[in-house]
């Protein structure tokens, strides 16, 4: 489940709202153990996703680094190459 949570800090272009929300959703899914919550738990689940997303936004905005921003396309290509090596048969 958590393989979909990607590093969001220090990229050019910066992380989008959708990327932050997706990472937050994956985190809450992992913590709760549910991919889709029941109707009874939907409100708590959605609230948790929004709270985690807000915390992530705050964290990303407040962090500083002297490192050059990473390029999303280059990092995606590296990940694809690692995946091909890992799953080669």
C-alpha positions, 0 to 999 in steps of 0.5 A: 500500500505505501509504495505509492507514497512518494517523496514530495519535497524539493522537486521542480515543479513543486508537489501539486495538491493532488500529489499531496492528497494522494500521499495523504490518502495512502497514509490514512489507508495504511494506518486504518487498514481500509482501502475504502472505509465503511459508511460508518467510518467515512467521515472520520476517514475523510477528516483524517485524509484532510488533516494529514494533507494539511500537515504535509503542506505545512511540512513541505512549505516550511522545510529548507535545503541547499540542494538543487531541486530534483527533476520529476522526469529524471526521478520517474525514469530512475524508478522505472529502471529500478522496477524493471530490474526488480521484476525482470524474469 
